[in-house]
Amino acid sequence: QVQFVESGGGLVQPGGSLRLSCAASGSIFSIYAMGWYRQAPGKQRELVAFITSGGVTNYADSVKGRFTISRDNAKKTVYLQMNSLKPEDTTVYYCNRWPPVRDYWGQGTQVTVSP
């Protein structure tokens, strides 16, 4: 059974940084592309960034230059380093394969950017 558990969210001031982690279990991790997603209340879930099995990355325009996705296949973990955070980054962040698998969504981790 595949499971993704997100952690690392919290409250941070504008301009601050957070590092999110996503621990995977239940399947071979290294062969799959992984993504970070976020969903604000009343809005559709959006892709923030993805990383392929080979380490190729891609970012949403809104986070390009501020966020960095990475992975540690030995630890079955994918990370999202978030710098220069803005209030509009406030929402719940999720990880999943990319493209996402409906049954693999976890609980997410809340990120709040506020003075």
HELIX and SHEET records of a PDB file:
HELIX    1   1 ASN A   73  LYS A   75  5                                   3    
HELIX    2   2 PRO A   87  ASP A   89  5                                   3    
HELIX    3   3 ARG A  102  TYR A  104  5                                   3    
SHEET    1   A 4 GLN A   3  SER A   7  0                                        
SHEET    2   A 4 LEU A  18  SER A  25 -1                                        
SHEET    3   A 4 THR A  77  MET A  82 -1                                        
SHEET    4   A 4 PHE A  67  ASP A  72 -1                                        
SHEET    1   B 6 GLY A  10  VAL A  12  0                                        
SHEET    2   B 6 THR A 109  VAL A 113  1                                        
SHEET    3   B 6 THR A  91  ARG A  97 -1                                        
SHEET    4   B 6 MET A  34  GLN A  39 -1                                        
SHEET    5   B 6 GLU A  46  ILE A  51 -1                                        
SHEET    6   B 6 THR A  57  TYR A  59 -1                                        
END                                                                             
